[in-house]
């Protein structure tokens, strides 16, 4: 049993850009999923303390086509709301990052319940990312999003634009209006109406160490909007030793008894010689907030810093903490919701849980650098001290056939404990690193394992350190490869824009196109 306290992060590991809504006694949190499929994981709670997975909102290719999207592109900052007896979801699919352009298409879908059925998507616009839907008291609906400007010598974050949405027409109507520009980088707009004011909540400063949340308000929906004279509602930009850093990008929710909470992202870095790095990515936290007598929002504890523990709603009380399942024996006919695949769904053309009952069978496809057809399934890391173990049955006959245990950030950066075939030796085991795009084989010499009946593989994370090991029987373990820098699997490593978090999982490649099969008996991820 635990007391009625919220312990942050409430969604540990890669769960950024939270969108929160309450429907009756149930709260729902939806988060960004970027290049991972299915898209937009959603969690449910009745007390804001305990959160349980409630599936994914984009679980079919008609709603989400990610083939070919760049690393850290895909689904950014969903907006989940409930009005008129329906859930409304606005989401953007970003195709291009790291250039002057942001190719993004924004869509709207609706459903009578959180588990669907979700409607076919309505295309909204492509003018910028972080779109959200505001339901005004008069029944009209408005889309608000960042305007992106690709031109030289112009601010890329060119302001917040507003345009009306007509659900009968299933289209935006009228002309978009720019309602706010700001010298500081602003994004992630969300509109609220309270006591005759329109409040525009913004993410400011970029989603890194300078991140924060800024409130603005106006008596008119279309502005002009005044900035909160207090400055940032939430930020850790001036406190580099704070336990929850990069705090920003939030949404509000009101409890049945009138209390208010802010869902926001934050990160918990590990220390490295190169500085702090956030292996777990951006995580979801909750803070209690209060409205002042003059109509501005403040953190309830009195400053602008997020807390690791905050009071829960009065109705929360004590509850039983459920221990998460650490082992998947692959006995179910479909993958557990904790698993994700890269860019494409895990369909029968390359993944099966029934051809060999009790085993996960993967058919090798393209390389780990591909943005199209990878045979990879993985789970988020939720703790910087953890151990992942699996058992592999794999009989490669060519060096172009590989399978094993993957510690993943993206196609440019990952560690791979892989089994392959070497001429004259048979099956061998070694470690491969893709280091910000550079391919490297790390072991001095691969381990000969041709006589191993099964191959037990293990990855052990200890903050900024990662160690691989292997065993023929699960009893006698031997290290494979050198001690590794786990902090490379973070937003803060390399020269590219990176927005996700570390994953660990299993994969298979067949670069000759014969689709060799690799079978995994079970997978365990233990903190």
PyMOL commands that set and color helices and strands:
alter all, ss='L'
color gray80, all
select helices_A, chain A and resi 486-488
alter helices_A, ss='H'
color red, helices_A
select strands_A, chain A and resi 5-7+19-23+26-30+36-37+39-45+52-58+74-83+86-94+104-111+122-125+132-135+141-148+157-166+171-180+186-194+197-204+212-218+226-227+234-235+245-254+260-267+283-291+297-299+309-311+327-328+340-342+351-352+360-363+375-380+385-394+401-410+413-422+426-435+438-441+447-448+455-462+465-471+478-485+503-510+517-526
alter strands_A, ss='S'
color yellow, strands_A
deselect
rebuild
show_as cartoon
